[in-house]
Amino acid sequence: MSVLKTFNKLPELNTANIMLVGSDVSDLEKLSRSIMDENHSFNVNVRLAQSLPLPVENEDSRPRIDLLVFMVNLRSSYSLSLAESSLKFIDPHYFLGKVYFLATGE
């Protein structure tokens, strides 16, 4: 199991790496497309995951995650429990401005 750590990798120049975590893949893809459609003066990479921990196999090639967004559907207890169980795989320093919770009601 791999714990996401804040400072274990160097940041990439002019690049933001965002990870969206949630149980509903279609909502994750919609948000991802919206982020990518915006005009940026820097590169934005969006990665999707249904839950944490991330696989250990590709940990060396994985970029540093600059922003972690949990999409929680308030009408789904599964969505909330998935977010709760994923929190233990995040370094506590991530919660200082790098983790957001996006609540949906669909």
HUNOR-V402290 format. One record per backbone hydrogen bond with DSSP energy under -0.5 kcal/mol. NH is the residue of the N-H (numbers start at 1). CO is the residue of the C=O. If there is no record, write none. Layout:
NH,CO / NH,CO
This chain:
2,54 / 3,1 / 4,89 / 15,12 / 16,43 / 18,16 / 18,45 / 19,67 / 20,18 / 20,47 / 21,19 / 21,69 / 22,49 / 23,71 / 25,23 / 28,24 / 29,25 / 30,26 / 31,27 / 32,28 / 33,29 / 34,30 / 35,31 / 36,32 / 37,33 / 38,34 / 38,35 / 43,14 / 45,16 / 47,18 / 49,20 / 54,2 / 59,56 / 62,58 / 66,17 / 66,64 / 67,17 / 68,98 / 69,19 / 69,67 / 70,68 / 70,100 / 71,21 / 71,69 / 72,70 / 72,102 / 73,71 / 74,72 / 74,104 / 76,73 / 77,75 / 80,76 / 81,77 / 82,78 / 83,79 / 84,80 / 85,81 / 86,82 / 87,83 / 87,84 / 89,86 / 90,87 / 91,4 / 94,91 / 95,92 / 96,93 / 97,95 / 98,94 / 100,68 / 102,70 / 102,100 / 103,101 / 104,72
